[in-house]
Amino acid sequence: MPVIFVLFFRSWMLLAYAAVFLLITLLLVVVVEEPVLRRMFGKEYQTYCARIHRWRPTRPRSF
């Protein structure tokens, strides 16, 4: 989606801003949120992580 805005507005600064935002979001999720969830839910969260992808949506599988 950010690429569409970059092409529409012809602004590489907008692309840089989007890249920095995505990098910060990725780091916060991986460095802060995921370890907290591992401590809170333990094995259940590990099983969940094995079933799903972090950023790419997939079709739900039956349990």
C-alpha positions in Angstrom: 0.0 0.0 0.0 2.7 2.6 0.8 4.2 2.1 -2.7 0.9 3.3 -4.2 1.1 6.5 -2.3 4.8 7.0 -3.3 3.9 6.6 -6.9 0.8 8.8 -6.6 2.5 11.7 -4.8 5.9 11.0 -6.4 7.5 11.3 -3.0 10.5 9.1 -2.0 10.4 10.8 1.4 7.0 9.1 2.0 8.6 5.7 1.1 11.4 6.3 3.6 8.9 7.3 6.3 6.8 4.1 5.6 10.0 2.0 5.7 11.1 3.5 9.1 7.6 3.0 10.5 7.5 -0.7 9.4 10.9 -1.3 10.8 10.0 0.2 14.2 6.7 -1.8 14.2 8.6 -5.0 13.4 11.2 -4.4 16.2 8.5 -3.6 18.8 6.6 -6.8 18.0 9.6 -9.1 17.9 11.6 -7.6 20.7 8.8 -6.5 23.1 5.5 -8.1 22.4 6.5 -11.7 21.5 8.7 -12.4 24.6 5.9 -11.1 26.8 3.4 -13.4 25.1 5.8 -16.3 25.5 6.1 -15.7 29.2 2.4 -15.3 29.7 1.2 -18.3 27.6 4.2 -20.6 27.4 3.7 -23.8 25.4 0.3 -22.7 24.1 1.8 -19.6 22.4 4.7 -21.7 21.0 2.1 -24.0 19.4 0.2 -21.0 18.0 3.5 -19.5 16.5 4.2 -22.8 14.8 0.8 -22.7 13.1 0.7 -19.2 11.9 3.0 -16.7 10.0 4.0 -13.5 11.7 3.0 -11.1 8.9 1.5 -13.1 6.0 -2.1 -14.0 6.4 -3.1 -17.6 5.6 -6.3 -19.6 5.4 -7.3 -21.0 8.8 -6.6 -24.6 9.2 -8.9 -26.9 11.0 -7.8 -28.0 14.5 
